[in-house]
Amino acid sequence: MTLPFFRLLAAIAILAVTFPNTALGQSLTVENASSNDRLTTIQQTELVRYVQGRYRRVKATIEQDRAQARHYLTAEAWSEYTDKFHPQSALPDFKRCTTCAEFGIHVTHMWNLGCSIIRLSMHEPGDMHCDTIVEFQTVPITPANGPVQVMASRLDWRPRGAVSIPPYEDVADVMPNASHDIEIMEDERQVQQRPLGTCLSNAANGTICH
């Protein structure tokens, strides 16, 4: 199942490759908008690990998962997440919840829209921004016959530390020596997963939340 929004992106992508990513133990379709600006296997793996850590809901690993997601978020992005979702209280409440559904995350597709260096003017240093859309689906655990949800996130990310790039350097100059680790500045979900707080409120009323 592919979301209509992404069919448009697929139409403009010129390179589509489906391959087994051995680091992930799964097949993943990756589409790159440019043959000169392609996601490396390491970048793909890092993006998948962020999405899995951010959206998986399994009581036994929920704290480790969110810590995994935190590793990739900038300080500003993490602050925005905590202000919005209050994980210090939400995660313990989820672990105590008896009617909250649990599910894993399987990443199925990536659309890499490319990287650029954002400058206030051509004569000033700039920061790199990469634009990638990651489509994924839930894998029901409890209940095992729970619904499968298809979701996606549009991620604004960069190689860690790719900031204050001199005016005369472009993406092609920076990428060969860039960090393999990534940092995520923004996570814009295109299809909303029901917030954990809403699930906990429903659970208090005896309703199973997927």
C-alpha positions in Angstrom: 0.0 0.0 0.0 1.4 3.4 -1.0 0.1 6.7 0.1 -1.3 8.9 -2.7 1.0 11.8 -1.6 4.0 9.6 -2.3 2.9 8.4 -5.7 3.6 11.9 -6.9 7.1 11.7 -5.4 7.6 8.3 -7.0 6.8 9.9 -10.4 9.6 12.4 -10.1 12.2 10.0 -8.7 14.5 8.7 -11.3 16.3 6.0 -9.4 14.4 3.3 -7.6 16.3 0.4 -6.0 14.9 -2.4 -3.9 17.6 -4.4 -2.1 18.2 -6.3 1.1 19.9 -4.1 3.6 21.9 -6.6 5.6 22.3 -4.2 8.5 18.5 -4.0 8.9 17.7 -7.6 8.0 14.9 -6.4 5.6 14.2 -5.3 2.1 13.8 -1.6 1.5 12.9 0.4 -1.6 14.9 3.6 -2.0 14.1 6.2 -4.6 16.6 9.0 -5.2 15.6 12.2 -7.0 19.1 12.6 -8.4 21.9 10.2 -9.4 24.4 12.6 -7.9 22.7 12.7 -4.5 22.0 9.2 -3.3 21.5 7.9 0.2 24.3 5.6 1.3 23.5 2.3 3.0 24.7 3.7 6.3 22.4 6.7 6.0 19.5 4.5 5.2 20.3 2.4 8.2 20.5 5.4 10.5 17.2 6.8 9.3 15.5 3.5 9.8 16.9 3.1 13.3 15.6 6.6 14.2 12.1 5.8 12.9 11.9 2.4 14.6 13.1 4.0 17.9 10.7 6.9 17.6 7.5 5.0 16.7 7.8 1.5 18.0 5.5 0.8 21.0 6.7 -2.3 22.9 6.5 -2.1 26.7 9.7 -4.1 27.2 11.8 -1.8 25.1 9.9 1.6 25.0 12.5 3.4 27.1 15.4 2.0 25.1 13.6 2.8 21.8 13.0 6.4 22.7 16.6 6.7 23.8 17.6 5.4 20.4 15.5 8.1 18.8 17.0 10.7 21.1 20.5 9.9 19.8 19.6 11.2 16.4 17.6 14.3 17.4 19.3 17.7 17.8 18.9 19.3 21.2 16.2 21.6 19.7 14.3 18.7 18.2 14.4 16.7 21.4 13.2 19.6 23.4 10.3 20.1 21.0 9.4 16.4 21.4 9.5 16.4 25.2 7.4 19.5 25.4 4.8 18.0 23.1 4.7 14.3 24.3 6.0 14.4 27.9 7.8 11.1 27.8 8.9 11.2 31.4 5.3 10.5 32.4 3.8 9.0 29.3 6.3 6.1 29.0 5.8 4.7 32.6 2.0 5.1 32.1 2.3 3.1 28.9 4.2 0.3 30.6 1.5 0.0 33.2 -1.4 0.1 30.7 -3.2 -3.2 30.4 -5.2 -2.4 27.3 -2.7 -0.5 25.1 -1.7 -2.2 21.9 1.9 -3.0 21.2 3.5 -3.0 17.8 6.8 -3.0 16.0 7.8 -0.9 13.0 8.7 -2.1 9.5 10.2 0.5 7.2 9.2 -0.2 3.6 10.1 2.8 1.4 12.3 5.9 1.3 12.1 8.9 -1.0 15.4 10.9 -1.0 14.6 14.4 -2.2 18.3 15.5 -1.9 20.5 17.7 0.2 21.3 21.4 0.0 23.2 24.0 1.9 21.0 26.8 3.3 22.7 30.2 3.4 21.4 33.7 4.1 23.5 34.8 1.2 25.9 33.2 -1.2 28.8 34.8 0.6 28.0 33.4 4.0 28.6 30.0 5.7 25.6 27.7 5.6 24.1 24.5 7.2 23.3 21.4 5.3 19.7 20.1 5.1 18.7 16.8 3.6 15.1 16.0 2.8 13.9 12.3 3.0 10.5 10.8 3.4 10.3 7.5 5.1 7.2 5.3 4.8 6.6 2.6 7.4 3.9 0.3 8.8 3.1 -1.1 12.2 3.6 -4.8 12.9 1.0 -5.9 15.5 2.3 -7.7 18.6 -0.5 -7.3 21.1 -3.1 -8.2 20.0 -1.5 -10.2 17.2 -4.5 -9.6 15.0 -4.4 -5.8 15.5 -4.7 -3.4 12.5 -1.7 -2.5 10.4 -1.3 1.2 10.1 0.7 2.8 7.2 2.4 6.0 8.2 5.3 8.2 7.0 7.6 10.9 8.3 9.3 13.7 6.3 12.7 14.1 7.9 15.0 17.2 7.8 18.4 15.8 8.6 22.1 16.2 7.9 25.4 14.4 8.6 26.2 15.2 12.2 28.2 18.5 12.4 27.6 19.6 8.8 27.1 23.2 9.8 28.9 26.5 9.1 30.0 25.2 5.7 32.2 27.8 3.9 30.6 29.8 1.1 32.7 28.1 -1.6 31.8 24.5 -0.6 28.7 22.6 -1.9 27.1 19.3 -0.9 29.4 17.4 -3.2 32.4 18.9 -1.5 31.2 18.1 2.0 29.6 14.6 1.7 32.8 12.5 1.0 34.3 13.5 4.4 31.0 13.9 6.3 30.2 12.0 9.5 28.5 8.6 9.0 26.3 9.5 12.0 23.3 11.7 11.3 21.3 14.3 13.2 17.6 15.1 12.7 16.3 18.7 13.0 12.7 18.0 12.2 10.3 15.1 12.0 7.1 16.0 10.1 4.6 13.2 10.1 2.5 13.0 7.0 0.1 10.4 8.5 -0.6 10.7 12.1 -0.1 7.8 14.5 -2.6 8.2 17.4 -0.6 10.0 20.1 0.4 7.9 23.1 -1.3 10.3 25.4 -4.6 9.7 23.6 -4.1 6.0 23.8 -3.6 6.2 27.6 -6.7 8.3 28.0 -8.7 5.7 26.0 -7.2 2.9 28.0 -8.4 4.5 31.2 -11.9 4.2 29.8 -11.4 0.5 28.9 -10.8 1.1 25.1 -8.0 -0.7 23.3 -5.8 1.8 21.6 -3.9 0.9 18.5 
